[in-house]
Amino acid sequence: MRKLLLLLVALPVLFGLSIMAASELGGEVVTLYTRDPGGTESRTSLWVVDYDGFQYLRAGNRDSTWFERLRRAPGVRVERGGKVASYQAQPSPDLTPKIDALMAEKYGFADRFIGLIRDPAKSMAVKLVPASP
C-alpha cells in the first residue's frame, strides 16, 4: 500500500518536471520581462517564433500570470540571443492558430508533449511590436 501511495504522488511530480524540462530544453527560449501594477518586474521563460517580420509568443492559457501582467502593462522587454529589446505586446487572437502551427513546427515533440496539458482554445498569440525609441 505504501508503494502505491508513493507511486501516486511521484507520477504527477515526474510529469510536471518533464513538462518543465520539455519547455526549457525543447528549443529556443526567450526571457520576457513584465511588470505588475506595483512596478515589480517578473521574468518568464517562453518559446518564440518569427512570422511576417515580427516575433510572437504564445500564452498557453489566457489566465496565466505573465499574460495578465502583459495585458495590464503591454510595454515589455524580451531577451533573445543575449540581446534585450523593448516591445509593445499585442494579443493577437486571429493569429493564434497560425502561431500554434509555427510553434508545433519549430518545437516538435516538446510542443506536442506540452500540448497534453494545454487547451488550444485558451491559447493566445502575442505579437511583439518594437517600441519606439
C-alpha positions, 0 to 999 in steps of 0.5 A, spaced: 500 500 500 505 504 501 508 503 494 502 505 491 501 511 495 508 513 493 507 511 486 501 516 486 504 522 488 511 521 484 507 520 477 504 527 477 511 530 480 515 526 474 510 529 469 510 536 471 518 536 471 518 533 464 513 538 462 518 543 465 524 540 462 520 539 455 519 547 455 526 549 457 530 544 453 525 543 447 528 549 443 529 556 443 527 560 449 526 567 450 526 571 457 520 576 457 520 581 462 513 584 465 511 588 470 505 588 475 501 594 477 506 595 483 512 596 478 515 589 480 518 586 474 517 578 473 521 574 468 518 568 464 521 563 460 517 562 453 518 559 446 518 564 440 517 564 433 518 569 427 512 570 422 511 576 417 517 580 420 515 580 427 516 575 433 510 572 437 509 568 443 504 564 445 500 564 452 498 557 453 492 559 457 489 566 457 489 566 465 496 565 466 500 570 470 505 573 465 499 574 460 495 578 465 501 582 467 502 583 459 495 585 458 495 590 464 502 593 462 503 591 454 510 595 454 515 589 455 522 587 454 524 580 451 531 577 451 533 573 445 540 571 443 543 575 449 540 581 446 534 585 450 529 589 446 523 593 448 516 591 445 509 593 445 505 586 446 499 585 442 494 579 443 493 577 437 487 572 437 486 571 429 493 569 429 493 564 434 492 558 430 497 560 425 502 561 431 500 554 434 502 551 427 509 555 427 510 553 434 508 545 433 513 546 427 519 549 430 518 545 437 516 538 435 515 533 440 516 538 446 510 542 443 506 536 442 508 533 449 506 540 452 500 540 448 497 534 453 496 539 458 494 545 454 487 547 451 488 550 444 482 554 445 485 558 451 491 559 447 493 566 445 498 569 440 502 575 442 505 579 437 511 583 439 511 590 436 518 594 437 517 600 441 519 606 439 525 609 441 
